[in-house]
């Protein structure tokens, strides 16, 4: 299988961050590059709805991408959080 670079973007409300806490440990491993992590305050009255956004690169094969997508989907099921992924185009 060919090795490619995939871009992932994960957005989750602060109240649901515990669902993806495992991701911070995974991102320290080989094959991952964190592009950015940020917290956006959306409502002054509702800090639990602040959005946490993480963008990272995964260098691996299609199987690694599917596994990451599966884990994220399971973790975010029933949440307002979401993720997207795509192949990084080399320029």
C-alpha positions in Angstrom: 0.0 0.0 0.0 1.2 3.5 -0.7 1.9 6.0 2.0 0.1 9.3 1.7 -0.4 12.3 3.9 -4.0 12.9 5.1 -5.3 16.1 6.7 -7.8 15.8 9.6 -9.8 18.5 11.2 -11.7 17.7 14.4 -14.1 20.2 16.1 -15.9 19.4 19.3 -17.6 21.4 22.0 -15.6 21.8 25.3 -18.2 19.8 27.2 -17.5 16.8 24.9 -13.7 17.1 24.9 -13.3 14.0 27.1 -14.7 11.9 24.2 -11.5 12.7 22.2 -8.9 13.0 25.0 -7.2 9.9 23.7 -6.4 11.8 20.5 -3.8 14.0 22.3 -1.8 10.9 23.2 -2.0 9.5 19.7 -0.8 12.8 18.1 2.4 12.5 20.1 3.2 9.3 18.1 5.1 8.8 15.0 3.4 9.7 11.7 1.4 12.6 13.1 2.0 16.3 12.8 -0.2 18.8 14.7 -1.0 21.8 12.5 -2.9 23.7 15.2 -5.1 23.4 18.3 -7.4 26.3 19.3 -10.4 27.1 21.4 -13.0 29.6 20.2 -15.4 31.2 22.6 -18.8 31.3 20.9 -21.1 32.4 23.8 -20.0 34.4 26.9 -22.7 32.7 28.9 -22.0 29.1 27.8 -18.3 28.2 28.2 -19.3 24.5 27.8 -20.1 25.3 24.1 -16.7 26.8 23.3 -15.4 25.0 20.3 -12.1 23.1 20.4 -10.5 22.6 17.0 -7.6 20.3 16.2 -6.0 20.0 12.8 -3.3 17.4 12.1 -1.6 15.4 9.4 -1.5 11.7 9.4 1.2 10.1 7.3 0.2 6.5 6.5 -1.7 4.2 4.2 -5.4 4.0 3.6 -5.9 1.5 6.3 -4.4 3.9 8.9 -6.8 6.6 7.7 -9.8 4.3 8.0 -8.8 3.3 11.5 -8.5 6.9 12.6 -11.8 7.8 11.0 -13.5 4.8 12.7 -12.1 5.8 16.1 -13.2 9.4 15.7 -16.6 8.4 14.5 -17.2 6.1 17.5 -15.9 8.8 19.9 -18.1 11.6 18.5 -21.3 9.6 18.0 -24.1 11.4 19.9 -22.1 14.6 20.1 -22.2 18.0 18.3 -18.6 17.3 17.4 -17.5 16.4 13.9 -14.4 15.6 11.8 -13.3 15.8 8.2 -10.4 14.2 6.4 -8.9 14.5 3.0 -5.8 13.6 1.1 -3.2 16.4 1.3 -2.2 17.6 -2.2 1.5 18.0 -2.7 2.4 21.2 -4.5 
